[in-house]
Amino acid sequence: MTFGLNKRLVGAVGAIALTGGTVAVTTPAEAATGTLAYTCTVPLQGLKQFTAVADTDAPQRIAYGETIAPAVTGTITFPEDVTRTLRDDVGAKKVDGKAEVAATVDGVARPWTLVVPQTNVPPNGSLVLTGTGPAGTFAGDKVGTVYDVAVGDFTATINNYQANGAPTTILPTAVVPCTLNAGQDPAVDTIKVVKDRTTTAVTPKQFRQGAKARAKVKVVAEHGKTVKGKIKAKLLRNGKVLQAKVLSLRDGQRRVTFLRLRNGGTYTVKAKYLGNQNFKGSSAMVKVNAG
């Protein structure tokens, strides 16, 4: 999935797709969901309530031209009565499975699939499961955009195994649909598209007494987009500006022709990329001896 980046990665909750319990998810972004309550239909037990907290590892900001593919991690804690039924009545010693999550980006469906590896069912207490999966691909294509990702309902599929690894005789696979209870905010992270950083380089092309000084200025964006905009180039000698020009880049670079050098000695060329709506400014300087 490709989104324009910078949206709340709420979909993270997807990781919590299993049966009743508590879910926790991790991510470096600035925010996470609050504790979300779900009503799940658990085989052999009926309706059960569990809570979920979700997040992704998406950054708070993405640069223009950058693409990221964040991951979702969810931890589910089953209620003790659900765990007990699974262990004692179903006979499950281990479980694994997946969760199909109805995540959205700006209200548009962007479903996620989170995978839960095989996990031992504890002899007492609550079963805790962790699921992970991709949150899709986000591309920073417009500076200033902020994307909101949210989670909704999910369906968990749980596979139950005996101690010898064989499927349980009773309920070898449990499908558990879960509905997000009304009146909650399922938002998780906010990701904003910002200007990309640039690097400016100056290469002297001709510096000799009696000839016009020439240099090449090249500006490169950190994430590969062709830089557009203007540069300001200066020719200096002994700290004094001999000539200054403002020129437009052509395919991210520009050749600059300065005045004819009357004297030999050391000259300085300074170039500054002025930046624009998509790129941050940058600058460079080089000293050249004119023979």
N, C-alpha and C positions, 0 to 999 in steps of 0.2 A: 504494500500500500504506500502511496506517496501522498503526503500531505504537504502543505506549505510550511511547516515548522512553526513553532511558537504557539503551542496551544496547550491547554491543561491536559496533561496525560492522565486523565482520570481513568481511562480504560484499564489502568493497572490492576484494578480490583479483580480483573479476570482471573488472576492467579488464584483467587480464593475459591475457585469453583467447586469444591467438594461438598460434603454434607454439612450437618449442623455443627456450629462451633464458632471459634474466633479466628479471624484472619488478620495477618499483619504483613505489610509489604514494604520493601525498602527502595529508596531512590535518592540521588543527590540533589534533585531539584528543590526549589525553595519551599514547596508545600506538599501536603499529602491529604488524602481524604480524612475527615473525622471518622469516628467509629460509625460504620454503616450497619444497619440492621436489615437482615434478610429473613424472609419466611421460606423455608425449604420443605418440599414434600419428600420425606425419607421413607423408603420401602420398609414395611413391617412396623413402622412407628407413626406414620402420618406427618402432620405439620410440626416443624421444629423451628425455633428461632436461633440464629447465630449472628455474630457480628463480624465486620470486616474492616480492615484498614489497608489501603492500597497506595502504591507509588511506583515510579519507574526510575531508571538511571539516566533519564534525559537531563541535559543541562538547562539552566535557566535561560540561556541565550544561545542563539545559533547565528553564525555570520552569513552574510549574503554570499551565495554560491556554495555554502557548506551543506552537506547531507549527512544525517545521522540515522542510525537504526537502533533506538533504545530498546532495552529489555524490561520485561515486567517480572516481578517476583512476588508471590503471595504465599502467606502462611496461614493455614486453617487449623483451628483447634475445635475438634468435635466436642459436643456436650458429653458428659460422662455417661449418661444413659444411652446415647447413641453408640458410644464406644463399647459399652458393656454388651449391648445387643449384638453388635458386629462381632465381638470376640466370643461371647458365650453361646449365643443362639445361632449365629451364622457359622461360627467356627473359623473365622478369619484370623490368621496369624500375621499375614502381610497383606498390604494393599498397594495398588498404583492406579493411575488413571489420567484423566485430562479434564479440562474445563473449557467450554465454549462460552465466550463472554460477549455480551452485546455492548461493546464499547462504541463510542461515537466521537466524531470530531466535528465541532460546530453543528451538532445535531444530526449529522450524516453518519449512517451506520458504517463502522469500521471494525468488524468482528475479530476477536483474538482467540487463539488456541493456546492454552497453557498446559504443560505436561508435568505430571507428578510422578517422580521416580518411586520405585518400590520402597516401602517403609514398613517397619515392624509395628504391629499393633501392641501397645503396652499391656502388661498383665493387670494393671490397675490405672485409674486416672483417665485422662483424656488423650485421644489420639491427635497428634499434631502432624499435619502434612504441609509440604512446601512445593509449590508449583512455579514453573518459569516458562517464559515464552517471549516472542518478539512483539513489540508494540507497533510495528510497521516502520516505514521509511518516511522521514521528514526532510523536505528540501527547503532551504532558506532562499526563497525566490523574490521576496519583496520586503525591503527594510521597513520596519515599523509594524509588521503584521504580528498579531498575538493569537495563537491558536489555543482553543479550549478543548480538552479531551475529557470525556466523562464515561462512567460505567453505568450500566443498567442491570438487567437480569442476567443470569447465567445458568447453564446446565452442566452439572458435573457427572462424569461417568467414572464409577469406581469399580475396579476389578479386585475381587477378594480371593486370597490364596490360603491353602492349608500350610502347615509347617513343612510338608515335603515339597511345596511349590506347586502342587496341583490345585486347580480351581476348587473352591468350596462347592459342596453338593447343594447347599441352600444358597440361593442368591449369589451365584458366581460373579455376576455383574449387576451393579445398582446404578440406575439412572436417577439423578437427583436434581429436579428443576428448582431453581431458587429465584424468588421475586424480591426486588428491592422495595422495602417498605416506604410508603409515601411520606412526604414532608422532609426529605433529607437532601443535602447538597453532596452530590457524588464527585465534585471536582477534585482534581489532584494537583497537577503541576501547571505552571505557566511558563511558556517558552517564547521568548521574543526574538524576532529577526533583527539583527543589528548590522551596522556597517562592517565590511571586511577590512582587515589590516593590509597595508601595502608596504612594499620595499622599493626604494628608489636607488638606482645605480647610475653613476656618471663615468663615461669612458672617453678620454681625450682621443681625438682623431688626427688633429694636426696642430702642432704648436711649435712654430719656428719664427724667428724674427723676419719681418718683411712679408709674412703671409697671414691670411685671415685664420683666426683660431676657430677650430671646430671641435665639437664634442657630441657624443650620443647619450641621450638620457632614456633610460628604460624603467618603467614602473610595473611591478608584478604584484598581483593580489595573492594573498595567502591561500585562497581556496580555488584558484585557477581561472576565475573569470577575467576576461580582457578588460583592463582598466581604461576608463574614458575620463575626459576632463582636461584640465589645463595644468601646465607647469610654469614656474617662474625660474628662469636661468640667469645667473649673474657671472660676469667675468670680473675678477678683482686682481689688483696688484698692490702689494704693500698695504693691504687693508682698505684700499680705495676702490669703489665700484667704478669700473671703466664702462661697462655696458650691462643693461638688464633687459630681458625679453620675457614676455608672456606668450606662450604658444600652446596650441591644442595638441594633445597626443594623437598619434595615428597608430592604431593597433597596439596600444600600450607603450609606444616609444616615440621619440622625436629627435631628429638631428638638428643641432643648433649651430648656426654660423655667427661668430662674433666679429668684431672689427679687426683690422689688420694690426699685427703686433709691431710697434715701432722699436721696442727694446727687447733685449734678451732678459733672462732672469726667471724668477719664480712667479707663476701666476696661480690663482685659485679659481676653480669653477665650482659654483654652488647651484644646486638644482632642488627645487621644492615642488612636490606634487601638491596641489591645492585641495585635493579631495572633492567629492561630490555627494550626491544623495545615497550612493551605494558604497563608497570607499572612503576610508580615513586617509588623511594626508600623511606624507612622509618626505624625507629630505636626504640629501647626500652631498658630499664635498670631496674634491680631489685637488691636490697640488701638482702643478706641471712645470717642468723647466723648459723654457724656450731658448734654443740655441741660436 
